[in-house]
């Protein structure tokens, strides 16, 4: 009997250890600014033979088409400095339960800034926060030792990363080429 227990017991502990490892969510690696220590997506992109005013118009057209309510999102619209800044929000969801149902996890707000110069533009997505009664920076979701940490926070960070990368891709596509404009006077 002792031999059986000594053979089975290590196996049982290893199975429990593997099962516990599977349950631990993997926290995604998001870009964090080394100075501000905030999650920040930013880049400067060259666009050949494009003037600043043309790039600004493309950025404004993108804001108006990408966000459902652009007048609520846009906080700064400077046509002289060719800069647009906004504070959009998006929903995050709790991890799926046993039935596969994902429930509402709240809203995440961030700041997006697009600035244009001749031949290039710069975008920055930063200041992510979870919309609660007070300001709650989502960088707190990285701290697994925090007393309020839950495994859902790793899932939230993953959703933030996916959303941010999709937003950047949409912006890059819109800024890369000019949309054809219908000439209403040429009929």
C-alpha positions in Angstrom: 0.0 0.0 0.0 2.8 2.4 0.9 4.5 1.7 -2.5 1.3 2.5 -4.4 0.8 5.7 -2.4 4.4 6.7 -3.0 4.0 6.1 -6.8 0.6 7.8 -7.1 1.1 10.8 -4.8 3.9 12.5 -6.9 1.8 11.9 -10.0 -1.2 13.5 -8.4 0.8 16.6 -7.4 2.3 17.0 -10.8 -1.2 16.8 -12.4 -2.5 19.4 -9.9 0.6 21.6 -10.7 0.0 21.4 -14.5 -3.7 22.1 -14.0 -2.9 25.2 -11.8 -0.5 26.4 -14.5 -3.2 26.2 -17.2 -5.5 28.3 -15.1 -3.0 31.2 -14.8 -3.7 33.8 -17.5 -0.8 35.1 -19.4 -0.4 38.9 -19.1 0.3 40.3 -22.6 3.3 42.5 -23.3 2.0 46.0 -24.1 4.3 48.9 -25.1 5.1 50.9 -22.0 6.8 54.3 -22.2 10.1 54.3 -20.3 9.6 57.8 -19.0 5.9 58.0 -18.1 5.5 54.3 -17.4 2.1 54.4 -19.2 0.9 52.1 -21.9 1.7 54.0 -25.1 1.4 53.1 -28.8 3.3 55.7 -30.9 5.1 56.0 -34.2 6.1 58.5 -36.9 5.2 57.4 -40.4 6.4 58.8 -43.7 3.9 59.4 -46.5 5.7 60.4 -49.7 4.7 63.6 -51.4 1.9 64.4 -49.0 1.5 67.9 -47.6 0.6 68.5 -44.0 -2.8 69.9 -44.9 -3.6 66.8 -47.0 -2.6 64.5 -44.2 -4.6 66.5 -41.7 -7.7 66.1 -43.9 -7.2 62.4 -44.2 -6.8 62.1 -40.4 -10.0 64.2 -39.9 -11.9 62.0 -42.4 -10.6 58.9 -40.5 -11.8 60.3 -37.1 -15.2 61.0 -38.6 -15.6 57.5 -40.2 -13.9 55.3 -37.5 -15.7 56.6 -34.4 -19.5 56.4 -34.2 -19.8 59.8 -32.5 -16.7 61.8 -33.6 -18.0 65.1 -32.1 -18.0 63.5 -28.7 -14.5 62.0 -29.2 -12.6 64.9 -30.7 -11.3 67.3 -28.0 -8.8 69.3 -30.0 -9.0 70.1 -33.7 -6.2 72.5 -34.7 -6.2 73.1 -38.4 -3.3 75.5 -38.2 -1.0 73.1 -36.3 -2.5 70.1 -38.2 -3.2 68.3 -35.0 -6.2 66.3 -33.8 -6.7 64.9 -30.3 -9.5 62.8 -28.9 -10.7 60.7 -26.0 -12.6 57.7 -27.3 -14.0 54.8 -25.3 -14.5 51.1 -26.0 -16.1 48.2 -24.1 -14.2 45.4 -22.6 -15.6 42.0 -21.6 -15.1 39.6 -18.7 -13.7 36.2 -19.6 -16.3 33.7 -20.8 -18.1 31.7 -18.2 -18.7 27.9 -18.4 -21.5 28.4 -20.9 -19.3 30.7 -23.1 -21.2 33.9 -22.1 -19.0 37.1 -21.9 -20.4 39.8 -19.7 -19.7 43.5 -19.7 -16.4 44.4 -18.0 -16.8 48.2 -18.3 -15.4 50.9 -20.5 -11.8 51.9 -21.2 -11.0 55.4 -22.3 -7.8 56.6 -23.9 -6.2 59.6 -25.6 -5.4 59.5 -29.2 -3.4 62.3 -30.9 -2.6 62.6 -34.6 -0.2 65.4 -35.7 0.8 66.0 -39.3 3.8 67.6 -41.1 4.8 67.7 -44.7 5.6 64.1 -45.7 4.9 62.4 -42.3 2.4 62.1 -39.5 2.7 60.9 -35.9 0.1 59.1 -33.8 0.0 58.4 -30.1 -2.4 56.3 -28.1 -1.9 56.7 -24.3 -3.6 57.5 -21.0 -5.7 54.4 -20.9 -8.0 54.3 -18.0 -10.9 52.1 -16.8 -14.0 54.3 -16.5 -15.0 54.1 -12.8 -16.0 56.7 -10.2 -12.4 57.9 -10.0 -9.5 57.7 -12.5 -8.1 54.2 -12.6 -5.1 53.8 -14.8 -5.1 50.3 -16.4 -1.3 49.9 -15.8 -2.5 48.7 -12.4 -3.7 45.6 -14.1 -0.1 44.5 -14.6 0.4 44.2 -10.8 -0.4 40.6 -10.0 0.5 41.2 -6.3 -2.1 43.9 -5.9 -4.9 42.8 -3.4 -7.5 43.7 -6.0 -5.9 41.8 -8.8 -8.1 39.2 -10.6 -7.2 36.9 -13.5 -9.7 38.8 -15.7 -7.3 41.8 -15.7 -4.9 39.9 -18.0 -7.8 39.3 -20.4 -8.7 43.0 -20.2 -5.1 43.9 -21.2 -5.3 41.5 -24.1 -8.5 43.2 -25.3 -6.9 46.6 -25.0 -3.9 45.5 -27.1 -6.1 43.9 -29.8 -8.4 47.0 -30.0 -5.4 49.4 -30.1 -3.6 47.5 -32.8 -6.8 47.4 -34.9 -7.3 51.1 -34.4 -3.7 51.8 -35.5 -4.1 49.6 -38.6 -7.2 51.4 -39.6 -5.5 54.8 -39.2 -2.5 53.7 -41.2 -4.6 52.5 -44.0 -6.6 55.7 -44.1 -3.4 57.9 -44.0 -1.6 55.9 -46.7 -3.7 56.8 -49.6 -6.2 59.5 -50.5 -9.8 58.4 -51.0 -11.3 59.3 -54.4 -13.6 62.3 -54.2 -16.7 62.4 -56.4 -16.7 65.5 -58.5 -20.4 66.7 -58.3 -19.8 69.5 -60.8 -18.6 67.2 -63.6 -21.8 65.7 -64.9 
